[in-house]
Amino acid sequence: MSEALQARIAEVRRRVEDACRRSGRAPDSVNIIAVTKYVSLERTKEAVDSGLIHVGENRWQDAKDKWEAIGAQGQGVWHFIGHLQTNKVKDVVGKFQYFHSLDRLSLAAELQKKAARLDLIVPCFVQVNVSGEDTKYGLPPAELQSFLRELNQLPNIEVIGLMTMAPHEEDPELTRPVFRELRRLRDAANAASVYRRAVPHLSMGMSNDFEIAIEEGATWIRLGSVLVGKDE
Ligand SMILES: *Cc1c(COP(=O)(O)O)cnc(C)c1O
């Protein structure tokens, strides 16, 4: 197992703990997803063998070989974090355990259909485009509560959280309002009881801004380059 990877994991864990300490949170309230989209099958295997149980990929075409070599052997918990085309749902439900990019009813309907056929409950995050950048996928914040109400009709989908991506900023401090707003949206939806149960999680924070996201309440952070690196 490479020492470089071990050192990076230790360093990230230390930074997560420091951010938790600053914000009065328990370190085990933050779950780390190793985003392996930039690295080879070998490096992905190494990451899972090093104890990074949660693996994130954002395209089925790129994840397929890795999933077949690792996930199909019962290793890793697989998170689909990228934009999901409706016609790809059949490839990924039953393989990936978590979906972070639920952002439209047509996708929800397809997930429901496939999950029901496999007799699975699929945990999902609703992706919200908090920053309003038109390059970002996700639901406009104003539509979140009505979307959650509609999802009550779909018994095989279990919404467990909200997800967002902040714009890339040189100064990560500038991402704070985006993360704070996602937390506010979650709390408001819970206070209004629009969904059949309270939605606890926030999937937010990437390599550049995860400490800020933790300070603002992230319970899942998605780390690529800072954690598993990037192949040339
Ligand atoms: C690529 C990706 C990440 C990880 O990016 P890094 O900046 O390398 O940490 C996280 N979330 C999503 C949705 C991604 O596509």
Residues whose N, C-alpha, C, O or C-beta is under 5 A from the ligand:
A	BS01	LIG	V35 N58 I81 G82 M206 S207 N208 R222 L223 G224 S225
